[in-house]
Amino acid sequence: MRLFVLFALIAGLFAGAVRAEDLAAGISRDKIEITSSFTGTEVVVFGTIEDDLGRSLPATEMRDVVVVVRSEKPYIVTVRKKERLGPIWVNRDMRQFAGVPGFYFLSSTRPLKDIARGDTLEQFELGLERIALGPAPGAIGGPKEFREAIVRQKKAGRLYSQHEGGVSFLSGSLFRSTVALPPNVPAGNLKVQVFVFSRGEVTSTNTMTLFIDKGGIERDLSELAENEPALYGLAAVILAALAGVAAYFAFREWL
Amino acid sequence: MEIYLPIAEMPVNIFLIVALGTAVGFLSGMFGVGGGFILTPFLMFWGVPPPVAVATQSTQIVASSVSSVLSHWRKGNVDFKMGGVLLGGGLVGSLLGIQLFNALKAAGQADLFIALSYVIFLGSIGGLMFWESLQAVRAGGSQVGGRRREPGGHYWVHGWPLKMRFQRSKLYISAIPPVLLGLLIGVLSVIMGVGGGFILVPAMIYLLRMPTSVVVGTSLFQILFVAAFSTMLHAITNQSVDAILALLLIAGGVIGAQLGVRYGERLRSDWMRLCLAGLILMICLRLGIDLVFTPADPFNLVIEGVE
C-alpha cells in the first residue's frame, strides 16, 4: 500500500496537477487506559496541510481529508444465517470472514463519492462498504449479504461508523475531526490514518497508533484469566462458594 | 452507576445487574433451579457477549446454590445420597452428551436439534406439571403420590433391582432410575448448555416421587456441582468468566437465594409446582416465539478470535 501511495504521489507530480504539500498530523491523546469507570471517550485527530515552504495552500488548491481509525488486529468472524425450515427458523448457511476490524471509524470533509473514484477508495478501504472482509483461510466466499450483515450489526453496536463531513477545516491549512470511542470499543491498539486527497488522488498520508489498554484491576483480572485460567476459574468457584456461605450465616440470624 | 467489565469489555449498570442477580437467586432458592436459562438471555440482551454470559452465570449459580443448599440442609431437606447418585449419572451423561453434540454438529443439525429439544422438553414437562398442579390446587392441596390419580403411572420404576434406601426422601427404590435421570440431565445440560434444574425438579417430583420439600434442596445440591464444573471448564477453555460481572450477580444472588428459601417454605407444595410450571411454560413460549417468528435479523455474528 505504501508503494501505491508513493506511486500516486509521483504520478501526481509528473502530471503537474498537484502542488507539493506537507502533511503534519497528531492526536489529542495517544494512550487510553480502560479502568473500571470507563464509559467511552473522545479523541481529536488534527493536522495541517501546507506547501513545502510552510504556507497555506491557495483556495484553488483545497484538499480533501479522510480520517480512518480502525483496530490494528482484525478478527475472524463467523456469520450464520437463519432460514425457514417448515414452520421454524434455524441456522443453515454460514461463512467465515477474516480481516474484520473490531472497530472502524471514518470521517471525511465531504461525501466520499465526491472525493475520489470507487476504485481509489477501495484501494485504501475507505468507507464501510469497502472494508476488505475476505473469506477466512480455508473458507469459501459467499453472497454479499453475509458481509453486509457484519457491517450492519457492527454499525448497530456503535463499533462501525462513518461521518461524511466530520472533518472540518479551521483555517486554510488546519483541519480537525473528533473521534468518538464507544464504551464497548475492544481493548487493543487502533491505527489512525489520515489521507489527503487532491482531485481524486491521494497526495499524502500519515499513520499513527492510538494505544488502548486495560488499566488497574481490569488489566490484572484479564491477565489472570488469560495466563492462569485454571487458577482463575478455581478462585471464581471458591469465592462464589464463600459468598454463598457468608450469606447463609448472615441471614440465619435475621430471617 | 456504571462499572466496566474486564472480560466482557463493556460497562454495565451496577444496580441493574445486582437486581437481576437477586431476582434469579430468589427463583433459584425457591424452586431449586439454577436460573441460568433466565440469566443468560438477559445478559445477552444487554450486550454481554454470549460466551461471557454463559460462563459467568454459572459462577453466580455456584454462589446462590451454596447459599440455599446450606439453608435447606439445616432444615434436613437435602438428600445427599440421592444427589450423589444423580451426580454420578450426570457425569457419565455429560461425557455422552459431548459425543452426541459433536456428532450432531458434524451432521450440521446441532442448532435444530437443540432448539427443538428445548421446546419439546419444556413444553411437555411444563404442560403436564401445570395440569397436575392445577388439579391439586383445586382439590385443596396434596403431595404428589399422596393420592394417585391414574393407576399404573410411574410406580413401575420402583420395582427395579439394585434397591437403595434414600432416608431423607423416604424412598426405598432401585438406584437405576436416579442414575438414568442423572444421565439424561447430563446429556441435556451439555447439549442445551443449561444446568437442567427445570427438568430435574419435575422428574424428581413425578418420576422418583420424592417429597417436594426435599426435591428443591437436592436439586440445588446437584446443580452446585454442575455449575462449579462448568465455571472451571469455561474459565480454562474460553477464558470467558468475567469476575466483576460474577461479583455483582453473586452479591444479589446469594441474598435472593436466602429470601427464595424462606418464601419457598411458606409456599404450599401444589402452589410451588404450579408456579414452577408457569415459569417453565413462559420460557418455552419465549423460545417457541424465537423459533417460529421471523427474526429481526436472520444473521448472527460470532467472533472466533484475533487473526
Interface residues (C-beta under 8 A of the other chain):
Chain A: I34 T35 S36 S37 F38 T39 K73 P74 Y75 I76 V77 T78 V79 R80 K81 K82 E83 L85 P87 I88 W89 V90 N91 Q96 A98 G99 V100 G102 A136 E145 F146 A149 I150 R152 Q153 K154 G157 P183 N184 P186 A187 G188 K214 I217 E218 R219 L221 S222 A225 E226 P229 A230 Y232 G233 L234 A236 V237 L239 A240 A241 A243 G244 V245 A246 A247 Y248 F251 R252 L255
Chain B: E2 I3 Y4 P6 I7 E9 M10 P11 G47 T59 Q60 V62 A63 S64 S65 V66 S67 S68 V69 L70 S71 R74 D111 L112 A115 L116 A228 T231 M232 L233 H234 A235 I236 T237 Q239 V241 A243 I244 A246 I250 A251 V254 I255 A257 Q258 L259 R262 D290 L291 V292 F293 T294 P295 D297 P298 F299 N300 L301 V302 I303 E304 G305 V306 E307
